Amino acid sequence: MVETKKHVKFLQRHLLLLPPKAQSQDPNKLGIVYYAIAGLALLDESALSAYTKNKDWIYKHYKEFDPPSNSKRIAGFIGSQLLSLDGQVTINLSNTLFALIILNIIDDCDGRSKNINYEHIRNFVSQCQVPNGQFVSSLDSFTGLPSRVDSTDLRYCYIAVAILYFTGCRTRANFDKHIHVESLLAFVKSQECMNGGYGEYLEAHAGYTSCALSLLKLLGCEAELTESFRWHTITWLLDRQVSNTGCMSLQEDNQNYEQDDHGGFQGRENKFADTCYVFWCLNSLKILSPDNWKSLCEINIAKEFLMDKTQDKLLGGFSKTDVDDPDIYHTYLGLASLGLLDGSLNGELCIPTKYQPR
């Protein structure tokens, strides 16, 4: 049973005053708000009404710049007011996506808010793409060029495409106006792993796999997947479910197997099961096999893993594993997994279906 009332209270606590140990997460504040608001939207829409008045606080994180390296004005969101520094470009892709999703939920703007210049946001996304097709999350705060110290991987590629989707892009031609789709697809192709899945250094990772497949779906480029790679990836994803039943009973002879992981999903081979990977794996399976994805894996024991092992029935929320305390990130992805199963969540945008952009 989902402890709805306790989860609602857990999420609401993260929208109040946070304890001192959360101080290091101040630059990621919009991420915390996103997980809490989207989680409430999945659990209890009536609880959202108390936060619609806070939309102006979200808009305060919106910033516009005229970078010296580009004649086009750019815009996006900062993660915290502490990062509002005169003359320095401190917006990033992650917080921009978080803000757009939050506003879609509490401001019912559906990507058409009068308080935001979407063309300037698209200019920012364009500026974040590097020559090999990848994206950085931020720009050099002084030059406005792609940051040389920022990470470039499938996560930011996905975020860039999702932002463009939220700001109105729907076709390959729309996306091509703002980013070089061909080089992006070439990079995604380079991240394919021999045994299926996507990842760096030829090691498939469930999170990167979900990002890659989601961006391909948003771009309308699922045809880029060969039939062979599609089935290798489905097989790899199914192998990520940890169990001691049926043919998976061989797990018991694995010294790294943990009995309490039964039903959960791992992100890579020989890792422990984790709440967040239930979402990443199920979302990937749904994209790859939309008509019968639920019949491919053991859905019932996956739900049991979430309900009985990582759901905190005392405090509310979900934890990473059965021995950890609940946290906001795993709470939302635990709820998102359940949302995928009952159809209340759009997996490729990670937003409740009721609030997905039209």
N, C-alpha and C positions, 0 to 999 in steps of 0.2 A: 504494500500500500504506500502511495506517495504521501508523505507528511506535508501536505500543502500548507497548512497554517504555519507550521514551524519554518518551512522554507521561505514563506512570505516575510515572516519576521526577521529571518536571517538576512534576506536581501535588503529589507528596509533599514536594518542596522548599518549597512554599508553606505546608505544615503544620508546618514546622520554624521555625528562627530566620530571619526575613527581614532583608535588608540595610538599612542606614540610610536609603536613598532611599525605602523604603516607610513611613517613620515618619509621613508625612502621611496615610497611609491607615488609621491606627489606629482612627479612628471608624467605619471601614467593615470592620473585621476580620471580622465574621460573614459579610459578602459574600464575602470571600476564601475563608473556610472552606467556604462553600456551593459555590462554583465548583469547589473542589478535591475535596470529598467527592462531589458529584454527578458530577463527571467520572470519579472512580475507580469509582463505581458503574456507569457506562457501559462502562468499559474492563476492569476486573478486580475482581470482587467479593471475591476472596480478599484483596485489599489493604486492604479496609475493616475487617477484623477487628482490625487494630492500633489502630483509632481508636474502637471501641465503649467503651473504658474512659474516653474523654474526654468522654462525654456529660454528666458532672457539671459540667464546665467550661462547657458550653453553658448548662446550667440556672442557672449563676451570673449570667448576663446577664438572667435573668427578674426583672422588678420589678413590684410592685403599688403603686398610689397611690390616695389619696382626694382627688381634685381639688376645690378650694374651689368651683368653678362647677357641680358636679354631685354629686348624692347617691349616684350609682352608682360603685362602686369599679372602677377600670380597671387593666389589666395589659398587658404587652408585653415586648419585649426591647430592651436597649441594644446598641449596636454594639461597645462597649469598656468595660472596667472603669473607664477614666478618666472615663466619663460617669456613673458612679454617684455622684450628688450628693444629699446629704440634703435632703429637702424640695422638690426640683425635679423636674418631670416631664421626663425625658430619653429616654423610649422613643420609637420611631418605627415607622411601618408597614413600611418596607423591611427593617429588621433583624428585625422580628417574623416576617415571611414567610421570610426566610433561615433563621432558627432553627427554625421549624416544619418546613421541608423537611429540614434537617440531621437533626433528631430523628426524622423519619419514616424516614430512611435508617439511622442508626446506633443508634437506640434501638428501632426496630421498634414505635413507639407507635401508629401509624395514627390519630393525632389523639385518643388517649385516655390521655395520660400523666397519672399521678397527681400529678406535680410541677407541673402547670399548671392554672390555673382558666380554662377556655375561655370561660365566660360573661363574665368580667372582660375578656378579650381582645376579645370581641365588643362589649363596652361601649366599649372604646377606639376600635375602628373606627367605631362609631356617632358618637362624639364628634368624630371627624376630618372628618365630612361637613359641608359648608357649604351655605347655603340654595339655591344654584343647582344642587345635585346633585353637584358635584365634591368631591374630598377633598384635604386637606393631609396631609403625612406625619407631622407632629408637632403638639403642642399647646404653647401658651405655657407656659414652664416655671414661671411663678408663678401664673397664673390658671387654667390647665387648659383654656382656650378654644382653638379652632383658631388656629394661629399666623398672624399677619397678614403675616409676612415669608416664609412658606414658599410654594413653588411649588404650583400647582394645575393638573394636566393629566391626560391619559389614563393616564399611568403609574401615578399614585397611585390612580386609580379602579380600575385593574386589580388593583393590589396589595391594596386593601381587599377586593375581591370574592374574590380568591384566599385571603386569610386566613380569611374567613368560610367558604369551601369547606373549607379544612383543619380548621376547628373544627366542622364538622358540617352546615353548611347545604347542602341539595341541591335544594330546590324554591323557586319564586318566593315562596311563603308563608313559608318559612324565612328567606329574605333580608329580606323585608319587616318581619320582627320587629325587625330591627336597623338597617336603613338605609332611606332613602326611595328605593325602586327607581325609581319613576316619574320623579322629578326627575333621577336618574342617567341613565336612558335618554334623557331630553330633552337632557341635556348631550351625551351621546354622539352623538345625532342632529345636534346643532348643529356637531359637528366633522367631519361628512361633507363631502368636497370634490367639486366639480363633475365632475371627471374620474375620480372613484373614489378610494378610500383615505380616511384620516383624518389630520387635522393641524390645527395652529393657523394662524390668519390665511389660511385657504383654501389652504394649501400642504400637500399630502399628504406623509406621512412613513412609511416602512416600519415603524419601531419603534412609533409611535403606532397604526398600522393593526393590527399584531399584538396590541397591548394591547386595543384596542377590540373586535376580533373574539373574542379569548380571553375577555374578561369577558362578552360576550353569550352565548357558548357555556356558560360556567359558570353563568350565570343561567338558562339554558334559554330565552333570548330571541332566538334566531337569526331568528325570524319577523319581528322588527323591521326586517330588511333587505328592501328592495324588490328585486324581480327585476332591475330596471334598474340599481340601485346595485350589486348583487352582481356583475353582469357588467362594469360599468364598473371596479369594483375589481379583478376578475380581470385585465382587460386592462391596467390600470395596473401591477399587480404583474408581469405578464409582460414589460412594457416596461422593467422595472427590471433585467432580466438583460442584462448587457453581453456582446456577442459580435461577431465579424466574419465570421460564416457565414450562409448563407441570406439572408433579407431583411434581416437585421441588418447586412449588409456596409456599409450606409450609414454605420455608425459610423466607418468609416475616414476619412470626410471631415469628421469632427467634430474640431476642434483640441484638444478636451479628452479625446479617446479615448486610452486607454492600452492598448497591445497586451497587456500582462501582466494586464489585467483580464478577459481573455476567459473567459467562463463564470461570472464572479461576479455578484453583485447589488449595486446601488447603493441608497442609502436615499431619495434624491430625484433629480429630474431634473438632469442635467449634473454629477453627482458621480462620484467614483471608486468602484470596487467595493471591498467591505469584507467581511471574514469574517462579522461579526455580522449583516449584512443578508441573507446567505444563509439564516440561520435565520429571521429575522423574515418574510421574503417566503415561504419555503416553509411556515412554520407558518400564515400567513394563507391561502395557497392550499389547504392541507389542510382548514382549517375551512370555506372557501367551497365547495370541490368535493371532498369526502372520498372519492368513489368513483374519480375519475380525475385527481387533482391531479398525479400523477407524469407523466402523459402530456401535460400542458399546457405544461410548460417543458422546457428541455434539461437533464435531470438529469445526464447523463453529463459534460457540460462543466462543470457546477457542481461535481461531485465532483473533476474535474481541477483546477479552480481551487483548491479546498481542499488537495488532495493535493500538487500540484506548485508552487503559488505561495505559499500562506500557511502550510503545514505546515513547521515547522523540523525537518529531518531529522537535524540534528546535535545540537541541545540538547533537542529535544522541544518540544511546545506549538505553538500557532498564533498568528500575528501578525495585526494589522489589515489590512495590505496586504503585498505582496511585498517591500517595502523596510524594513519595521519589524521590531523584535525581538519575539519571542513574549511574550505577557502572559497572565495568568490568565483575564481576562474573555473575550478572543477565543478562548482555548484551549477554554473550556467551550462557548461557542456554536458553535465549529467542530465539536466532538464532538457537540453537540446536533443540529446539522444532519444529521450522519451518522446519529444516533439516530432522527431523524424518518424518514429514508429506509429504515432497516432495521426500523422498528417498535419499537425499544427505548426510545423516549422519548415521554412524554405532553407534547405541545407546549403546550397551553393552561395547564398547570401547570408546565412546564419541569422535570419530574422524571422519572427513569427509570421506565418503566411498572411494573416490579416493585415499586416503593415508593410508587406513587400511592395516596392514601387511598381506602378502599373505601366 
